[in-house]
Amino acid sequence: MKILVATEKPFSKKATDGIAAIAREAGYECALLEKYTSVDELKAAVADADALIVRSDKVTADVIAAAPKLKIVVRAGAGYDNLDLAACTARGIVAMNTPGQNSNAVAELALSMMIYMARNQYTPGTGSEISGKRLGIHAYGNVGRIVARYGKALGMEVSAFDPFITDPEVFAKDGVQMVTSAAELYKNSDYLSLHIPATPETKGSIGYELLTSMPQGATLVNTARKEVIDEAGLAQALSERTDLKYITDIKPDTADQLSEKFGKRFFTTPKKMGAETAEANVNAGLAAARQIVGYLKEGITKFQVNK
């Protein structure tokens, strides 16, 4: 059995050494394809692979067609919209993610983004404190829960909305107020931390109506996905509400226009940085390798996303 680690942006050496060690212990071969520059390189490398580990690399139908032996692909991270799930399913390939491995890194970034905007992007002038402010969390998964804990530790009042969690006790045990609609959450949040996935239902769902309902001086923090933002609605809201701010870890298509028009009320990281910590890099890579071994050896499909 051959496990291919294909990463345009490589894992750390510690991570790849660990992945290789897990593969060897299981009796498998481990191959690396790093810093590749064309999909043809990926297709050639995956031709004899039984298992594939990727980061943000796109596993398209063409890539899958070039991998006749492929049995499992694991996205080392929580999001998996870079995997063509339909193509995987059609071929009987198991697709997985590694939820929770990057969560702390993303949560820390979200809180640091709030402070960055509260302090005028660290430029001269009077800023504000986030202690005592109302923090709303849209989607209460692994990342959302950690953001809630850190927000409470900093003295914030925390509430959350998740359409898939209907038990108030899930929130209450964390000292978080349960909110029953996105509209209510946005209306009462000085800082809104966004953690929803990009699905047909959520794409473009965060726009003018929700943003203009937010309190004076509110900040939307997006460490989730670019596609969930209605960029035209965002621009209109920022134009009409000169007190609103938006900071994102996913560069918008209209980033240059937003930056030029709204100045310090808008900020985007140059590239997605949520999982860019040494710890998350290692955690996600090793988890991916262990999940592959668990599936190939024992048929474990706990984190399968194309059921």
Long-range contacts (C-beta under 8 A, 24 or more apart in sequence): 1-26, 1-27, 1-28, 1-29, 1-50, 1-51, 1-296, 2-28, 2-29, 2-30, 2-31, 2-48, 2-49, 2-50, 2-51, 2-69, 3-28, 3-29, 3-30, 3-31, 3-49, 3-50, 3-51, 3-52, 3-53, 3-289, 3-292, 4-31, 4-32, 4-33, 4-45, 4-46, 4-49, 4-51, 4-52, 4-53, 5-30, 5-31, 5-32, 5-33, 5-34, 5-53, 5-285, 6-33, 6-36, 6-42, 6-45, 6-46, 6-52, 6-53, 6-54, 6-57, 7-32, 7-33, 7-34, 7-35, 7-53, 7-54, 7-55, 7-57, 8-34, 8-35, 8-36, 8-37, 8-55, 8-56, 8-57, 9-35, 9-55, 9-56, 10-34, 10-35, 11-55, 11-76, 11-281, 11-282, 11-285, 12-278, 12-281, 12-282, 14-278, 14-281, 14-282, 15-281, 15-282, 15-284, 15-285, 15-286, 16-285, 18-282, 18-285, 18-286, 18-289, 19-53, 19-285, 19-286, 19-288, 19-289, 22-286, 22-289, 22-290, 22-293, 23-289, 23-293, 26-293, 26-296, 26-297, 28-293, 28-296, 39-63, 43-67, 46-70, 50-296, 51-292, 51-296, 53-285, 53-288, 53-289, 53-292, 54-82, 54-83, 55-284, 56-82, 56-272, 57-82, 58-82, 59-83, 59-84, 59-88, 60-84, 60-87, 61-86, 61-87, 64-88, 64-91, 64-93, 71-295, 71-296, 72-96, 72-292, 72-295, 72-296, 74-98, 74-288, 74-291, 74-292, 75-288, 76-101, 76-284, 76-285, 76-287, 76-288, 77-101, 77-102, 77-275, 77-284, 78-102, 78-103, 78-141, 78-142, 78-143, 79-197, 79-198, 79-225, 80-305, 81-197, 81-198, 81-225, 83-305, 83-306, 85-305, 85-306, 88-306, 89-306, 93-306, 94-295, 94-301, 94-304, 94-306, 95-304, 95-305, 95-306, 96-288, 96-291, 96-295, 96-301, 96-303, 96-304, 96-305, 97-303, 97-305, 98-283, 98-284, 98-287, 98-288, 98-291, 98-303, 99-141, 99-142, 99-303, 100-142, 101-280, 101-283, 101-284, 101-287, 102-274, 102-275, 102-280, 102-283, 102-284, 103-142, 103-143, 103-146, 104-146, 104-279, 104-280, 105-274, 105-275, 105-276, 105-277, 105-279, 105-280, 106-143, 106-223, 106-274, 106-275, 107-143, 107-146, 107-147, 107-150, 108-150, 108-277, 109-223, 109-249, 109-273, 109-274, 110-143, 110-147, 110-193, 110-221, 110-223, 111-147, 111-150, 111-151, 111-154, 113-221, 113-223, 113-247, 113-249, 113-267, 114-191, 114-193, 114-219, 114-221, 114-247, 116-247, 116-267, 117-219, 117-221, 117-245, 117-247, 117-267, 118-219, 120-264, 121-264, 121-267, 123-264, 128-217, 130-154, 130-155, 130-156, 130-191, 131-155, 131-156, 132-156, 132-157, 133-157, 133-190, 133-191, 134-158, 134-159, 134-188, 134-189, 134-190, 134-191, 134-215, 135-159, 135-189, 135-190, 135-191, 135-192, 135-193, 136-160, 136-161, 136-179, 136-185, 136-186, 136-188, 136-189, 136-191, 136-192, 136-193, 137-161, 137-176, 137-185, 137-192, 137-193, 137-195, 138-162, 138-182, 138-185, 138-186, 138-192, 138-193, 138-194, 138-195, 138-196, 139-194, 139-195, 139-196, 139-197, 139-224, 140-165, 140-170, 140-171, 140-176, 140-195, 141-195, 143-195, 143-223, 144-193, 144-195, 145-174, 147-193, 147-195, 148-174, 148-176, 149-174, 151-193, 152-176, 156-191, 159-185, 159-188, 159-189, 160-185, 161-185, 182-210, 183-210, 183-213, 186-210, 186-211, 186-213, 186-214, 187-213, 187-214, 187-215, 188-215, 189-214, 189-215, 189-218, 190-215, 190-217, 190-218, 190-219, 191-218, 191-219, 191-221, 192-218, 192-219, 192-220, 192-221, 193-221, 193-223, 194-220, 194-221, 194-222, 194-223, 194-224, 194-228, 195-223, 195-224, 196-224, 196-225, 196-228, 197-224, 197-225, 197-228, 198-224, 198-225, 198-226, 198-227, 198-228, 202-227, 202-228, 203-227, 203-228, 204-228, 204-229, 204-230, 205-230, 206-230, 206-233, 206-234, 207-232, 207-233, 207-234, 207-237, 208-233, 208-234, 208-236, 208-237, 209-233, 211-237, 211-238, 211-241, 211-244, 212-237, 212-240, 212-241, 212-244, 214-241, 214-244, 216-243, 217-243, 217-244, 217-245, 218-243, 218-244, 218-245, 219-244, 219-245, 219-246, 219-247, 220-244, 220-245, 220-246, 220-247, 221-247, 221-248, 222-246, 222-247, 222-248, 222-249, 222-250, 223-248, 223-249, 223-250, 223-274, 224-250, 225-250, 226-250, 226-251, 226-252, 226-253, 231-258, 234-258, 235-261, 238-262, 238-265, 238-266, 249-273, 249-274
